[in-house]
Amino acid sequence: MNDDLKEKIIETLKTIHDPEISVNVYDLGLIYAVNIDFANNVSIDMTLTSPGCPVGSLLVKQVKRYVKKLEGVNEVEVNLVFDPPWDPQSMSEEAKLELGVL
């Protein structure tokens, strides 16, 4: 796998914020997996804080659009998954501090 490209993708994901929580989707723990195949097609497994999240479709579209803009990325597929369900413990330490969870 292209580790440099994966790092660029993660940095890009950190620029996409959940408008309801004001924390980026990566540190919020919404991104479960980032996979890159031999042709630099990207597959991202992500979830939402709840299945009925009112900004869910917006977040999925942003993830796809932002990652697709990266140099070297071919196709982008975002898989919305709810198993396992999101849990606040999925957040990074930074996000927990920002939200006062720690």
GUBA-609478 format. One line per 3 residues: number of its first residue (from 1); for each residue x negated, y, z of C-alpha. Coordinates in pm, whole numbers, plus 50000, padded with zeros to 5 digits. Layout:
<atoms>
NUM> X Y Z | ...
</atoms>
This chain:
<atoms>
1> 50000 50000 50000 | 49889 50356 49935 | 49820 50487 50287
4> 49753 50843 50168 | 50087 50856 49989 | 50262 50712 50292
7> 50111 50985 50510 | 50232 51251 50263 | 50580 51099 50274
10> 50583 51102 50655 | 50466 51464 50662 | 50744 51551 50417
13> 51003 51369 50630 | 50889 51580 50925 | 51008 51892 50736
16> 51368 51766 50718 | 51562 51864 51030 | 51893 51736 51157
19> 52089 52064 51168 | 52289 51950 51471 | 51985 51865 51682
22> 51708 52079 51525 | 51457 51794 51534 | 51306 51641 51221
25> 51439 51306 51102 | 51107 51129 51152 | 51048 51232 51514
28> 51416 51180 51586 | 51358 50813 51505 | 51598 50803 51211
31> 51338 50659 50974 | 51300 50285 51026 | 51069 50200 50734
34> 50879 50356 50445 | 50775 50106 50180 | 50578 50178 49863
37> 50543 49921 49585 | 50259 49881 49333 | 50424 50135 49097
40> 50465 50395 49374 | 50839 50341 49397 | 50945 50432 49749
43> 51208 50261 49959 | 51311 50423 50286 | 51529 50261 50551
46> 51696 50523 50766 | 51983 50553 51006 | 52190 50829 51159
49> 52251 50919 51521 | 52603 50782 51471 | 52786 50618 51179
52> 53027 50914 51166 | 52752 51179 51158 | 52903 51476 50970
55> 52570 51569 50808 | 52468 51213 50721 | 52512 51237 50346
58> 52324 51568 50343 | 52029 51415 50530 | 52014 51114 50295
61> 52018 51343 49990 | 51746 51565 50139 | 51523 51268 50218
64> 51556 51139 49863 | 51507 51481 49700 | 51209 51588 49912
67> 51021 51258 49876 | 51093 51244 49501 | 50915 51582 49461
70> 50586 51444 49594 | 50310 51395 49341 | 50256 51028 49269
73> 50604 50915 49370 | 50811 50742 49102 | 51157 50637 49215
76> 51302 50684 49563 | 51567 50465 49721 | 51714 50552 50060
79> 51887 50266 50237 | 52125 50378 50509 | 52129 50112 50780
82> 52298 50091 51119 | 52135 49774 51249 | 51979 49828 51487
85> 52184 50127 51596 | 51994 50448 51667 | 51902 50499 52031
88> 51753 50810 52194 | 51458 50594 52297 | 51366 50582 51926
91> 51257 50945 51940 | 50891 51041 51947 | 50748 51178 52272
94> 50733 51520 52104 | 51106 51510 52019 | 51193 51395 52372
97> 50997 51685 52518 | 51158 51931 52275 | 51506 51813 52370
100> 51429 51787 52740 | 51487 51412 52752 | 51161 51344 52941
</atoms>
